[in-house]
Structures are given as C-alpha cells and as structure tokens.
Amino acid sequence: MGGGASRLVDDLVAEGYTDLTVFDLSSIALAVAKQRWGEHVDIARWIEGDITRAKFPMNRFDIWHDRAVFHFLTDPANRHAYVERVISAVRPGGHVIVATFADDG
Ligand SMILES: C[S@@+](CC[C@H](N)C(=O)[O-])C[C@H]1O[C@@H](n2cnc3c(N)ncnc32)[C@H](O)[C@@H]1O
C-alpha cells in the first residue's frame, strides 16, 4: 500500500515473492518504479488509486505492507475507510505491517 517509487517490490522479487501488487495515489511515483522494470514490468500489478476509495476482492492479500501512508489520513472517516479495506482485503491469518508516524514519534 502506497509503495510509490520505493524499492520494496524489487527486494520482494529478489527474495522470490510473487503475486505482488503496488498500489499508490501517485501515477508519477508508480511510473518511476515501473520504469526500473522495463519489459519485465508485469512482475507486479501497478494500481493507481486512493486507498480510502479502493475496491479490492475479499481475502485477496496474504500480506499488506504500508510504510508512511496511513499517517496521511488525518480525517477519522478516511482512517476508518482504510481499516475497513484492510480487514476485508487481507485473508484471515494474513499479516498487516504498518510503519507510521505519530504526534509523539
Ligand atoms: C512518504 S511516501 C512513502 C512511499 C513508500 N511507502 C516508502 O516508504 O518509500 C507516501 C506514499 O503514499 C502515497 N499515498 C498518499 N496518500 C495515499 C492514498 N490516499 N492512497 C494511496 N496512496 C497514497 C503517496 O503517493 C506516496 O507514494
């Protein structure tokens, strides 16, 4: 979630992970990441969208990873929308990893 231009997807591919989705609000950030992959761009699904409005199939993901996205949602309704999507899209027994900032650090 909010993978942006980060290299997490590159590292996951290098580790042998498959069935990867990179979702981000910014088409520019996604384009930067996709450009690195050239003709191998289909190593992941690249989806431009807003997490507060996104529609994912139920139980779609084994792992949800978010570094530095959730804290952008300062409106409680948007946070609620985010959590609803995580609960629905991550399969039971899956893992959710969220790294975020707070007022105190
Ligand atoms: C600080 S960057 C972090 C990027 C990457 N996760 C990393 O750690 O390098 C935040 C990312 O969240 C994305 N973002 C912000 N609001 C979003 C939203 N509502 N839905 C999806 N992505 C969002 C931004 O476009 C940006 O790529």
Ligand as a Chemical Component Dictionary entry (heavy atoms), coordinates in Angstrom:
data_LIG
# 
_chem_comp.id                   LIG 
_chem_comp.type                 NON-POLYMER 
_chem_comp.pdbx_formal_charge   0 
_chem_comp.three_letter_code    LIG 
# 
loop_
_chem_comp_atom.comp_id 
_chem_comp_atom.atom_id 
_chem_comp_atom.alt_atom_id 
_chem_comp_atom.type_symbol 
_chem_comp_atom.charge 
_chem_comp_atom.model_Cartn_x 
_chem_comp_atom.model_Cartn_y 
_chem_comp_atom.model_Cartn_z 
_chem_comp_atom.pdbx_ordinal 
LIG C1  C1  C 0  6.056  9.054 2.209  1  
LIG S1  S1  S 1  5.611  8.174 0.711  2  
LIG C2  C2  C 0  6.133  6.532 1.153  3  
LIG C3  C3  C 0  6.419  5.692 -0.059 4  
LIG C4  C4  C 0  6.929  4.280 0.259  5  
LIG N1  N1  N 0  5.942  3.523 1.004  6  
LIG C5  C5  C 0  8.229  4.351 1.019  7  
LIG O1  O1  O 0  8.246  4.035 2.197  8  
LIG O2  O2  O -1 9.235  4.733 0.396  9  
LIG C6  C6  C 0  3.831  8.069 0.839  10 
LIG C7  C7  C 0  3.180  7.426 -0.358 11 
LIG O3  O3  O 0  1.802  7.280 -0.061 12 
LIG C8  C8  C 0  1.055  7.608 -1.219 13 
LIG N2  N2  N 0  -0.288 7.983 -0.768 14 
LIG C9  C9  C 0  -0.659 9.071 -0.049 15 
LIG N3  N3  N 0  -1.977 9.088 0.171  16 
LIG C10 C10 C 0  -2.471 7.961 -0.422 17 
LIG C11 C11 C 0  -3.775 7.425 -0.562 18 
LIG N4  N4  N 0  -4.834 8.061 -0.053 19 
LIG N5  N5  N 0  -3.932 6.264 -1.237 20 
LIG C12 C12 C 0  -2.835 5.627 -1.759 21 
LIG N6  N6  N 0  -1.574 6.100 -1.657 22 
LIG C13 C13 C 0  -1.389 7.251 -1.006 23 
LIG C14 C14 C 0  1.870  8.738 -1.853 24 
LIG O4  O4  O 0  1.564  8.909 -3.222 25 
LIG C15 C15 C 0  3.297  8.274 -1.614 26 
LIG O5  O5  O 0  3.796  7.477 -2.673 27 
# 
loop_
_chem_comp_bond.comp_id 
_chem_comp_bond.atom_id_1 
_chem_comp_bond.atom_id_2 
_chem_comp_bond.value_order 
_chem_comp_bond.pdbx_ordinal 
LIG C1  S1  SING 1  
LIG S1  C2  SING 2  
LIG S1  C6  SING 3  
LIG C2  C3  SING 4  
LIG C3  C4  SING 5  
LIG C4  N1  SING 6  
LIG C4  C5  SING 7  
LIG C5  O1  DOUB 8  
LIG C5  O2  SING 9  
LIG C6  C7  SING 10 
LIG C7  O3  SING 11 
LIG C7  C15 SING 12 
LIG O3  C8  SING 13 
LIG C8  N2  SING 14 
LIG C8  C14 SING 15 
LIG N2  C9  SING 16 
LIG N2  C13 SING 17 
LIG C9  N3  DOUB 18 
LIG N3  C10 SING 19 
LIG C10 C11 SING 20 
LIG C10 C13 DOUB 21 
LIG C11 N4  SING 22 
LIG C11 N5  DOUB 23 
LIG N5  C12 SING 24 
LIG C12 N6  DOUB 25 
LIG N6  C13 SING 26 
LIG C14 O4  SING 27 
LIG C14 C15 SING 28 
LIG C15 O5  SING 29 
# 
